[in-house]
Amino acid sequence: MSATRRRLFVALAFGFAGATLAYVALRLIESLWFPEPDPAIVIWSDRSRFVWRGLIAAYAGGAAIFGGHALASRSFEAAAVWLGRVAFAAAIALALQGALVP
């Protein structure tokens, strides 16, 4: 596999992990500052908080792709180490968010 392709895969993985971390951060901020109303009271809404959280998280993940690519271009070994750390942090954050703020 060529070095360019490896850098792109690492950058994409950073993007996925960054999107996950951004989603968890957005969910926690919304749950603390903007509690959701009771679904039995609100029948229909013209906007969905989940869709907006997903879109903003995807945007942040796209921004993380550039950082991952820059790091992989500089040092592939350092990018691999940081990718493991970021992916682990994203997995732990998502598990905690799912357990504490469903």
Rosetta blueprint (number, residue, H / E / L):
1 M L
2 S L
3 A H
4 T H
5 R H
6 R H
7 R H
8 L H
9 F H
10 V H
11 A H
12 L H
13 A H
14 F H
15 G H
16 F H
17 A H
18 G H
19 A H
20 T H
21 L H
22 A H
23 Y H
24 V H
25 A H
26 L H
27 R H
28 L H
29 I H
30 E H
31 S H
32 L H
33 W H
34 F L
35 P L
36 E L
37 P L
38 D L
39 P L
40 A L
41 I L
42 V L
43 I L
44 W L
45 S L
46 D L
47 R L
48 S L
49 R H
50 F H
51 V H
52 W H
53 R H
54 G H
55 L H
56 I H
57 A H
58 A H
59 Y H
60 A H
61 G H
62 G H
63 A H
64 A H
65 I H
66 F H
67 G H
68 G H
69 H H
70 A H
71 L H
72 A H
73 S H
74 R H
75 S L
76 F H
77 E H
78 A H
79 A H
80 A H
81 V H
82 W H
83 L H
84 G H
85 R H
86 V H
87 A H
88 F H
89 A H
90 A H
91 A H
92 I H
93 A H
94 L H
95 A H
96 L H
97 Q H
98 G H
99 A H
100 L H
101 V L
102 P L
